[in-house]
Amino acid sequence: MAVATENFMGKLISHGHFQILKRQAKRLEREHPALTHSQALDQIAKEQGYENWSLLARDVEQPAGAAEAKYGYLYTFHLRGIVSGSNITLTSQFLSQYPASHYANHQWINWKTQKETNESPYHTTALLTDVGKPNLEDRLATAQRVISFMDATGLRPSMDFVGVFGSHSAERLDHCCIWKDEAKRYIVTAEPYMGSGMADELRAFCNKRDWSCEVMPKGQGLWAPCSESCSPDCNRRHTQMYVIAPKRRGGELQSTVRAILKN
């Protein structure tokens, strides 16, 4: 039986094609004066199958040796998503700093790694399945954002809710993740839906415990961040990331924020 395959983001775009896409965005901006430059870029990215221009730019092929110079070594991920009960397969390919085992403990990543015949040790194929195409698209995008976040910050996922919160839950912190740095210090991220009122509860939660907290710009996050084309008052089921350093054994908040913003 034939399998319908769609290239979902992450297809390693050549540098030459990237320049062509930038010129297309400039032309689109000239033809539609109401569009901002970032909106034109996002529209071109969506035509290529990406959520926004930032995600497209991450998949631009680097000159030989550039990635090795930046990271010291290079891994390639092949994410393959299968919609249960159908013949639809979504694929995503992108670069990472570490092998698959480095990321597998994150609570939002639930894949099965596969070893392809003659596959290099620096290449990993990971399989995800879900009941519907939209769910699968969300899971593939979330996995890619988590991997990019971990590469940028050097943080590793932790499930030590008792050590951080004194209980087995995160007390109404939406989409909460606990992270540890190399010194075993904690950073917490939470991503409430915009317009839900949960952001005020989060700030009150941090103030009560004397925890440090920084809100990230729209578009930064792991769960459901805005794209650059979203309006300033967007609350269409998008989330906004808060980065938190607990008072006890808290990590370096500002260095973490700077790493995220550079990503």
Secondary structure as the mmCIF struct_conf table of DSSP 4:
data_model
#
loop_
_struct_conf.conf_type_id
_struct_conf.id
_struct_conf.beg_label_comp_id
_struct_conf.beg_label_asym_id
_struct_conf.beg_label_seq_id
_struct_conf.end_label_comp_id
_struct_conf.end_label_asym_id
_struct_conf.end_label_seq_id
STRN STRN1 ALA A 4 LYS A 11
STRN STRN2 ILE A 13 ILE A 13
HELX_RH_AL_P HELX_RH_AL_P1 HIS A 15 GLU A 31
TURN_TY1_P TURN_TY1_P1 PRO A 33 ALA A 34
BEND BEND1 LEU A 35 LEU A 35
HELX_RH_AL_P HELX_RH_AL_P2 HIS A 37 GLU A 47
TURN_TY1_P TURN_TY1_P2 GLN A 48 GLY A 49
BEND BEND2 GLU A 51 ASN A 52
HELX_RH_AL_P HELX_RH_AL_P3 TRP A 53 ARG A 58
TURN_TY1_P TURN_TY1_P3 ASP A 59 ASP A 59
STRN STRN3 VAL A 60 VAL A 60
HELX_LH_PP_P HELX_LH_PP_P1 GLU A 61 PRO A 63
TURN_TY1_P TURN_TY1_P4 ALA A 64 GLY A 65
HELX_RH_AL_P HELX_RH_AL_P4 ALA A 66 TYR A 71
BEND BEND3 GLY A 72 TYR A 73
STRN STRN4 TYR A 75 VAL A 83
TURN_TY1_P TURN_TY1_P5 SER A 84 GLY A 85
BEND BEND4 SER A 86 ASN A 87
STRN STRN5 ILE A 88 SER A 96
BEND BEND5 GLN A 97 TYR A 98
HELX_RH_3T_P HELX_RH_3T_P1 ALA A 100 HIS A 102
TURN_TY1_P TURN_TY1_P6 TYR A 103 ASN A 105
BEND BEND6 HIS A 106 HIS A 106
TURN_TY1_P TURN_TY1_P7 GLN A 107 TRP A 108
STRN STRN6 LYS A 112 GLN A 114
TURN_TY1_P TURN_TY1_P8 THR A 117 ASN A 118
TURN_TY1_P TURN_TY1_P9 PRO A 121 TYR A 122
STRN STRN7 HIS A 123 ASP A 130
BEND BEND7 VAL A 131 GLY A 132
HELX_RH_AL_P HELX_RH_AL_P5 LYS A 133 THR A 153
STRN STRN8 ARG A 156 SER A 158
HELX_RH_AL_P HELX_RH_AL_P6 PHE A 161 PHE A 165
BEND BEND8 GLY A 166 SER A 169
BEND BEND9 GLU A 171 ARG A 172
TURN_TY1_P TURN_TY1_P10 ASP A 174 HIS A 175
STRN STRN9 CYS A 177 LYS A 180
TURN_TY1_P TURN_TY1_P11 GLU A 182 ALA A 183
BEND BEND10 LYS A 184 LYS A 184
STRN STRN10 TYR A 186 ALA A 190
HELX_LH_PP_P HELX_LH_PP_P2 PRO A 192 PRO A 192
STRN STRN11 TYR A 193 TYR A 193
TURN_TY1_P TURN_TY1_P12 MET A 194 GLY A 195
BEND BEND11 SER A 196 GLY A 197
HELX_RH_AL_P HELX_RH_AL_P7 MET A 198 ARG A 209
TURN_TY1_P TURN_TY1_P13 ASP A 210 ASP A 210
STRN STRN12 SER A 212 VAL A 215
HELX_LH_PP_P HELX_LH_PP_P3 MET A 216 PRO A 217
TURN_TY1_P TURN_TY1_P14 LYS A 218 GLY A 219
BEND BEND12 LEU A 222 ALA A 224
STRN STRN13 PRO A 225 PRO A 225
HELX_LH_PP_P HELX_LH_PP_P4 CYS A 226 SER A 227
TURN_TY1_P TURN_TY1_P15 GLU A 228 SER A 229
BEND BEND13 CYS A 230 CYS A 230
TURN_TY1_P TURN_TY1_P16 PRO A 232 ASP A 233
BEND BEND14 ARG A 236 ARG A 237
STRN STRN14 THR A 239 THR A 239
STRN STRN15 TYR A 242 ALA A 245
BEND BEND15 LYS A 247 ARG A 249
STRN STRN16 GLY A 250 GLY A 250
HELX_RH_AL_P HELX_RH_AL_P8 LEU A 253 LYS A 262
#
